[in-house]
Structure formats: C-alpha cells, structure tokens
Amino acid sequence: MKNSHFEFSIDLSVNCIFARHFGLLDLDSIFQRGNAVSEHRDYRRNLNRVVDTSSCEISLDSDDIRRLTESVALQEEERGGYRELILVDNLLTHGLARVFDSLSKIRYA
C-alpha cells in the first residue's frame, strides 16, 4: 500500500511488516501508517516491523515522541509483542529513535 508519506507491505512468510516513509516524517504520518497497517487484510498480531526513515525530513519534537510512546503502550495488547528495526541516515533521527526506544517496551533488533 502506498500514499504520499509512506508505503508498506506485509509478508506473512517472514512475519514482518516492511514500511518506508518519505518526504515529511511527522506524528500524523506515523499514526496514518499505523492505522493503515492495522486495517490491512493481512495484518496479524505479533508482526515484526522494519521501518525505513532514511531520506525523510524529520518534524518530531519531544512531545511527539512521548505521544507516540504512549500510543504504542496503549496498543500493546492489540499488537502483541514484536521487534522493530528503524533504519535511519542521520544523527537527529538516530537520537529520536533512541529516545523512543528508551521510553517504550519495544525490543529493537
């Protein structure tokens, strides 16, 4: 599935969601992707995730990271346990991913 901010596919043979963001990466585009994935016919609990954020323009602040972390925690029962790998290409995105990691229960591969 593709829209103006992201694309994703679900490969059940490897139990994984593959997503790529492009353009502006903000809280709304992250939530849009999450909603689109959860509404997809192949979506299942416990699917691991590979999310490519390289080449994105980042528009997230510390409040956005907190809101994202809180949202993930609230949806933990629905999504089940999974591993998530976030691909980054700059120090800012790396730092934001580390803050998110430190605030969440997700284990990164």
C-alpha positions in Angstrom: 0.0 0.0 0.0 1.3 3.5 -0.8 0.3 7.0 -0.1 2.0 10.4 -0.1 4.0 9.9 3.1 4.7 6.1 3.3 4.3 2.7 1.7 4.2 -0.7 3.3 3.8 -4.4 2.6 3.1 -7.3 4.9 5.0 -10.6 4.3 3.4 -13.3 6.4 6.0 -15.8 5.3 8.6 -13.9 7.3 6.2 -12.5 9.9 7.1 -8.9 9.1 5.7 -5.5 8.1 8.1 -3.6 5.8 7.4 0.2 5.7 9.1 3.1 4.1 8.5 6.8 5.0 9.4 9.5 2.5 9.1 13.3 2.5 8.0 14.7 5.8 8.1 12.4 8.8 5.8 13.8 11.5 3.5 12.4 14.1 0.5 12.4 11.8 2.3 10.4 9.1 3.4 7.8 11.7 -0.2 7.5 13.0 -1.6 7.2 9.4 0.8 4.4 8.7 -0.1 2.6 11.9 -3.8 2.9 11.1 -3.3 1.7 7.5 -1.3 -1.3 8.6 -3.8 -2.3 11.3 -6.7 -2.1 8.8 -4.9 -4.2 6.1 -6.4 -7.6 5.5 -3.1 -9.4 6.1 -2.4 -7.7 9.5 -1.9 -10.1 12.4 -0.7 -9.7 16.0 3.0 -10.1 16.7 4.2 -9.0 13.3 7.8 -7.7 13.4 8.5 -4.3 11.7 11.2 -2.9 9.5 10.7 0.9 9.1 12.9 2.9 6.7 13.0 6.6 7.7 16.2 7.4 5.7 15.9 10.4 3.5 13.0 11.8 5.4 12.6 15.4 6.7 12.0 15.0 10.4 9.3 17.0 12.1 9.1 15.4 15.6 9.7 17.0 18.9 10.0 15.6 22.4 6.2 15.9 23.0 5.6 14.0 19.7 7.9 11.2 20.9 6.1 11.0 24.2 2.7 10.8 22.5 3.9 8.1 20.1 5.3 6.1 23.0 2.1 6.4 25.0 0.1 5.3 21.9 2.3 2.3 21.4 1.9 1.3 25.1 -1.9 1.6 24.8 -2.0 -0.6 21.7 0.4 -3.2 23.1 -2.3 -5.8 23.9 -3.8 -5.4 20.4 -0.4 -5.6 18.5 1.2 -8.2 20.7 4.9 -8.5 21.2 7.2 -7.7 18.2 10.6 -6.5 17.3 11.1 -3.3 15.3 14.1 -2.1 13.3 14.2 1.6 12.4 16.5 2.5 9.5 18.0 6.0 9.9 20.5 8.0 7.9 21.3 10.9 10.2 22.1 11.7 13.8 18.9 13.5 14.5 16.7 10.5 13.5 19.1 8.2 15.4 18.7 10.3 18.5 14.9 10.4 18.3 14.8 6.6 17.7 16.9 6.1 20.8 14.6 8.4 22.9 11.6 6.4 21.6 13.4 3.2 22.5 14.2 4.3 26.0 10.6 5.3 26.6 9.0 2.2 25.2 8.9 -1.5 25.8 9.7 -2.5 22.2 12.9 -4.5 21.7 14.9 -3.4 18.7 16.7 -6.0 16.6 
